[in-house]
């Protein structure tokens, strides 16, 4: 029988303790510690404690708490981090960027989660624990003699702390997501520049349509990724400070200027100041949700194409090779596009979570909402994790993507010169006997030859098309060399190269301005 207070009945049955209930076994796109850690329960608990410590310092600075209160509350936070219950914690849960000390242990966080059921949120039990910790470091002793505990949570409400903590967690996570998207963008820009004119068939509705270039495909990927990166970088992460009903009545009663306190708190916590409390205006949350979903969408755009183009029968690109990557449990010869599959899984999940945030905002009622607010928390964390996992996988995919121009040219040849029928009509009809009708008859003959051919359809079509065109277009009007040039699909890429150039210039200018 375990003595871990977080283990409960599950441990008695030989099941894992509650603190280890969800480590991403069924969500490999965010299972890496670098993704899961910064958004885990321990990170959120630590963010709430950081907000409480920063608030106590704000109160002391404004003369609303006794001298030393801010330091004492921060010592209480440190005491919670280093208390016996934090010993032996899972390093995978506790090690996340930005925090100098270990986060609360799984046992402590699990107790907060259990006790949160009493008041409907984890801030209530956390404040209770923090007050005990502050009393323990108060030289005056615990109970009424402790003057420092008065600074804990004074003038705040639970929503102030939890909303602000989620913004703090989100800001740190989004910084990593944006960095990965930026690196992926630079890799895609390099691909677009190197393959600016590499011939590749454009596919519309899954079918060959017109010649294009792989550089343009990479540049279009780049547009999506850069747009998502810009949306993330434009986000603001405001502190929430409204008090019990969004009026900050208790702060006014203390003789304080709420807006000044809120701004100071935001500065100390590393958040943006808020114009006003946003307890029922959920713009900061829905903006964040849309930007995170856009990051998943942009990554998914790349992953969808890579999965298609890496099929053996197409073989135009391949994912980076790495030991153990893309293996099959049953077929040792397979090389599955694992990175793309992980990214695509995130792209397929993200819209539902973003919609949940919008729905919660739409159902926000009165001055504090019940239920709708609670549904934001798991949806927001899921989006942070999905976007972080997708961005990291996209960066690896873009930086190591294998490109096979020879297969692109071979696939382009599958449709032969009929792929440039548009150009044939535009450039040769003025010189053809019968005009457009003469050209159409040549194209129709080539199509029929392809349908009847027992050998290579494309080769047969190309032969018949050239023969019939030569019959209706005199050599004195269009030379053989010129006809060959017109019939070569690689020579009909339109403004593909110019579009690539403009996308690359825009990308470079935006990143230069952002520095």
Secondary structure, DSSP 8 states (H G I E B T S, - for coil): ----TTTHHHHHTT---GGGS-SSTT-GGG-SHHHHGGGSHHHHHHHHHHHHHHHHHHHHHTTSS-TTHHHHHHHHHHHHHHSGGGTT--HHHH--TT-SS----HHHHHHHHHHHHHHTSHHHHHHHHHHHHHHHH-TT-SGGG-SGGGGSSTT--HHHHHHHHHHHHHHHHHHHHHHHHHHHHHHHHHHHHHTTT-EEEEEETTEEEEEEEHHHHHHHHHHHHHHHHHHHHT---B-----TTSS-HHHHHTT--HHHHHHHHHHHHT-B--SS--SS--HHHHHHHHHHHHHHHHHHHHHHHHHHHTSTTT-SEE----TTTT--SS-TT----HHHHHHHHHHHHHHHHHHHHHHHHHT--SSS-SSHHHHHHHHHHHHHHHHHHHHHHHHHHHHH-EE-HHHHHHHHHTSGGGGGHHHHHHHHGGGBTTTHHHHHHHHHHHHHHHHH-SS-HHHHHHHHHHHHHHHHB-TTTS-HHHHHHHH-GGG--TTHHHHHHHHHHHHHHHHHHT-
